[in-house]
Amino acid sequence: MYLATTGRPDAPPPRTGARRRVGGTVLALGTVSLVTDISSEMVTAVLPLYLVLGLGISPLQFGFLDGLFNGATALVRLLGGHAADRGGRHKRVAGIGYALSACSRLGLLLAGGATGWIAAALAGDRLGKGIRTAPRDALITLSSPPEDLGRAFGVHRAMDTTGALLGPLAAFALLWATADAYDAVFVVSFCVGVLGVLLLAVLVPGGAASAATARGAAGREARPRAAALLAPLRSAPYRRILGATALLGAVTVGDAFVYLLLQRRLDLAVTWFPFLPLGAAAGYLLLAVPAGRLADRIGRRRPFLYGHGAILLAYALLLSPGPDLLVLGVVLGLLGVFYAATDGVLMALTGPLLPAGRRASGLALVQTVQALARLFAATGFGAAWTVWGPSTALVLAAAGLSAALGGARFLLPEDPPVEGHPSTERRSS
């Protein structure tokens, strides 16, 4: 059982020989993420089906839009991280992001059937996510000891994924109860999003920044903003993580395409399509904490690579002639493994390399590079699908990911030694 500790968000729990408790800030942020993800996933779960099968756009167009909504937040991520580091305003900047995402639901409600307004509302949601992600993850790293970061992120991501699991179920129940009244989904999603903002304000400690964070922010006031944004690049291990993240992201097919490939293979009825993300979310939920604890024990580098190996295996299964139902279950499970072993683990690997005063900026830069790389991957895969068909596109993606894994294995640095880390204890014995 994970129990909360109290205190400032930048004060790590005391280190003792007993099993350490997950910080109260981590649990509070997990609760906020859980509620917010219910709101977000109520809307986005049916997005691929709505755009490709409902509006009839081509896979190329969908690939561009899917990547654009993620990649267009790049500048916002950087600015959000930089703003959060200036004076340690992590909670305030994260709150702005959560509020923007909540308000985007009203945009969907007012858009009617206008595709342009729908796209603008969805872009607002992704912009909000871009603003809040780095400050939120920085709060997690600042409130947890380095040797426990994998477990802290695992607990947060498990709570976050619970919301992703409940969101599509809530949307489906509302559509069933209201005879496909999408306006009802948008209204409820907005109300749940507002609740997430209120929980952030009430539950997450908003005390002063740590002394190190404040000193780092003060020291950057006289520097050009561009120089402050790129300051983390002075670290060679950080640059190697950045390169590996870009390399792997550029050949990782988006989830939406995986679901569309499964739908084509199984000839799945439209009614059941929204349930496909639930299988991956369930796997992520079950594995996030064990994967985080494993990363703390053996180092974060190997689980990160193993996670990408899992998604490579999923691509191979989609190309195989195996039983459809077996392929469906295993592919969704491998998606869960992929996220459990990569999402929070990447932040836990990167966080200790960054000083407290640049934590949000450094994490934002990693997230930005990953988002831009996935924009490239989504657009490229959509183009390959349109020109050569889905099978050829998937073969090319699998070949590219195989090569990228070899490069990333060379690029990724070993985990830095930290006090209390099992590997450190073994070396000193």
N, C-alpha and C positions, 0 to 999 in steps of 0.2 A: 504494500500500500504506500502511496506517495503522499507525504504530509508536507504541509506548507511551513516555511519559516517566515518570520516577519522581519521588517527592517527596510532600509532604503533599497531601491532597485539596483544600486551600484555597489552594495555591500555583499560579497560572497558569503555563503553559509560557512560557519566555522569548520575547520578541518579536524576531524577526530578519527580515531581508529575504527569507530563503529560505522555502520552504513549511514551515509549522509542522506539528508532529506532534500527533496527537490524544493527550490526556493519558492516562496509565496508569489513573487513576481512572475515566475514561469507559469505557475498554475493560473494566476489571474489572466495573463496573456493568452493562455490556452483556452480559458473560458470565453474570452472576447473573440478569439479566432473561431471557436466552435459555433457561436451564434452567428458571426458574420458569414461563415461558410454556408450555413443553412440558407441565409438570404441569397448569397451569390449563386449557389448551385441550383436553387429553385429555378433560376432563369437560364443558366448556361448549360444545364444537362441536355436540353433538347436543341441546342444551337446548331450543331452539325446537321441534324436531321431537318431542321426547319430551313436552313439555307440551301442545302444541296437537294433535298427531296421536295421541300415545300416551294421554295422560290426558284429552283431549277438552275442555280449557278453551277458553273463547271468546277471540277476539282482544282484546276489551276487558280480560279478566282477564290475558291474557298481557302486554298493553301496560302494565298497572298493575304487574305483577310485575317485568317487565324494567326499567321505569323506577325502581321502588322499590329494587331491588337496587343500582342505581347512585346514586340520589338519597339513599338512607338513609345513605350514608357521609359526608354533608355535614359534620355536626358532628365526626365522627372525623377527616376531612381537616384541618379547622381546628385541632383539638387536637393532631394529629400534627405539623403544621407548627410550631405554637407550641412544643410540647415539644422539637422538634429545634433550634429557634433558641435555646432557653435553654441557654447554655453550649456551643453548637455540637455537640449530640449527634445529628447527622444519621444517622451510621451505626447507632447504637444503636436509634434509633426505627425506622429502616427495617428493621432486623433483626427487631424485634418484629412488624412487619407481614408480613414474609416468613414468619416462623414461624407466625403465625396462619393464613395461607392454606394452609400445608402441613398443619397439624392439621385443617383443615376437610375434607380428604380422608378422614380417619378417620371424621368425622361421616357422610359419605356412605356409607361402608362399613357403619356400624352402623345406618343409618336403615332399611335394607330397602326396603320399598315405601311407607313412611309419607311422604305428601306434606309434612306439616308439618316433619318432621325433615330432609327433603331441602332444603326452603326455608331452614331454619335453618343448615344446613351451607353452602349457597350464599351466604347472607348473611354468614357468617363469612369466607368467601373474599373477598367484596367489601369487608368491613370491613378485612381485612388489606391489601388493595390500597389502600384509602383512607388507611390509616396510612402506608404506605411511599412513596407516589408523590411527595408534595411534598419530603420529605427527600432522596430519591434525585435528583430534578431539581435541588434546591438544590445538592447535591454536584457535579453536572455544571456548573452555572453558576459555582460557586466555584473549580472546577479548570480553567476554560477562559477565555481572554481574550474580552472582549465581541464583538470583531469576528469571532470564529470560532465563536460559539455555535450558529449554524445548522448548521454542519458537525458539531460535537460532538454535537448532538442527533440529527442525521441518522444518524451512525454508531451511536449508542446505539439509536435506534429500528429501524435495519436489523437489528441483532443481536437485539433484542427480538422483531421480527417473524419472524425465522428460527425462533424457538421457537414462535410462533403457527402457523407453517407446518408444523412437524414434529409438533406435538401431535396434531392430528386424524389424521394419518397413523399415528402410533403407536397411537392409540385404535382406529382401524379395523383395524390389523394384529392387535392383541390380541383384539378381538372376533371376527375371522375365525379366529384360531388357537385360541380357547377356546370357540367355538360360542356367541357372544353372552353371555359371562360378564362382566357389568358389575363384579362384585366384583374381578376381576383388574385392570380398568382403574383402579379406585379405589386398589388396593394399590400398583400401579406409580406412579400419580400421586403418592401420598403419599411414596414413596421418592425420586422425582425432586425433589419439593418440598423435602425435607430436604437433599438435595444442594445445592440453591440456597442454603439458609441457611448451610451449611458454606462454600460458595464465598465468600459475602459476608464471613464472619468471617476467611477466610484471605487473600483477594485484595484487598479494598478497604481502603486505608489508613485507620487509625482514630486518627490523631494528634490532637493538641489542635486546638481551633478556632482560626481566625485571630484576630488581635488585634481586628480590627473586629467580628467576630462575638461575641467574648467581651465586648467593651465594650458592644455593643448589648444583649446579654442582661443584663448587670449593670445597665444603665440602666433596664431594664424591670421589675426585681424589685419596685420600690416602686409600680409602676402597677397598677391593676386589670387582671385578665386580659382582660376584654372590650375595654378600651382598647388593650391591646397587640395583640390579634387584628385590630383595625380600624385600626391605625396606618397601614398602607399607603394607606388611602383619602385621606390628606392630599395625595397626588400627583394633580394633575388629569389628566395623561396616563394614569396607572394607572386612574383612575375611568372614563375613556373606553374603555380596553381592556375593563374589566369590563362596561360597558354593551353594547358590541358583542358580546362573548362571550355574554351573556345573550340578546340579541336573536336571534342566529344559532342558538344552541342550542335555543331555544324552538320553532323550526320545522324542525329537522333530524330526519328519521325515523331511528330506530335501524336498525342493520345487520340485526338479526333480521327486521324487517318486510320489508326489501328482499329477503332470501333467501326469505322466505315468498311474496312476490309473484312472484319468479322461479320458485319451485316450482309455483305455481298456473298461471302462464303456460305453462310447458313441460310441465306434468303430469309432473314429474320423479319417478322412482321413489324410494321412501324410502331405498333403499340408497345413492343418490348424493347425497342432501341434505347429509351432513356435509362433502362436498368443495366446496361453494359458497364457504365462507369462505377456502378455499385460494387461489382466484383473486384475491380482493382482497388477501390477505396477500402473494402473489407480486408484485403490482404495487407494494404498499407497500415491500416489501423492495428492489426494483430502483430505486425512485425516491426513497427517503428521503434518501440521501446527496446525490444531485444536487439535490434540492429544497432541502436545507439549505445547500449551497454557493451556489445561486442566491439564496437569501434573504440570505446574507451579502453578496452582490455588489450586489443591487438594492434591498435593504431587505426587512424581514419582513412589512410591511403588505400589499403587493401579492400575494405568494404565498398569504397567508392568505385573502384575498378570492377569488383564483383557485381555491383548493381548494373553497370553497363553491359557486363557479360550476360546478365539475366535478360535484358531487353534484346540483345542480339539473338539469344535463344528463342525469344518470342517471335522475332522476324523469321527465323528458320522454320518454326512450327507453322506459321501462316503460309509458308511455301510448301509445306509437306502434305502428303496425301493421307494423313492420319484421320481417325474418326472425328467428325466435326464437333461433337459435344465435348470430347476429350480436349481437342485443340482450344475450344472456347474457354473451358475451365482453366487450363494450364496457362494460356496466354494472359488471361486476366490476373491470375496469380503471379505471373512473372512481372506484370506491370506493377503490382503491389510491392514485390521484392525490389524492383528498380527504384521506386521512390523512397522506400524505407532505408535503402542502403546509400542513397545519394543526396537527397534533399537536405535534411538537417545535418547529415554527416559532412557535407561540403562546408557548411557554415562553421561546424565544430572544428574542422581542419584549418580553416582560414582564420577564425577569430583570434587564437593565441598569437598569431604572427603580427597582429596590429596593436599599436598603443591605444589605450583607452580613449584618448582624445581624438582618434581617427577611426574608431571602430565602425561606426555607421557608414562613413565614407568608403572605407575599404571593402566592407561587405556589399555596399551598393554597386561598386565597380565590378565585382565578381558577378553579381546578379545581372548587371547590364550587359556584360560581355556574353553571358549565357543566353540572355533574351535575344540579343542581336544574332548570335549564332543559330538559334532556333528559328528566327525569322528566315534566315538563309535556307535552313533545312526544310522548313515548311513550304517555302516558295519553290525550291528545287524539286522536292518530292511531288508537289502538285503539278509542276510542269512535266516531269517525267511520266507521271500517271496519264496526263492528257495526251502526250505524244506517243508513248510506247505501251501504255496500259499498266494496270496496278502490279502485275507480277514482275515485270521488268524493273519497274520503279523500286519495288521492295528488294529485289536482288542487288541493285545498285546501292541501296541504303545499307544492306547487310555487309556488302563488301567494303563500303566506306567506313562503317563502324568497326569492322575487324581491324582495318589499318589504323584507325584512330586510337583504338585500345592499345596497340603496340606503341604508338607515339606517346600516349598519355602515361603509360607505364614508365617510360624513360623520363618524361618531364616532371611528374609529380614528386615533390620532395618527401623525404621521410618526416614523420611527425616530430615536431620539436619536443625535446625532453622537458617535462614539467614536473614540479614537485608533487609527489603522491601518485604519479602515473605508474602502473605496473611495470612498464618497460624500463622506466628509470630505476625502479627498485631492483630489477634483475641485473641491470648493468653495474649498479653500485655494490652488489653482493659478491 
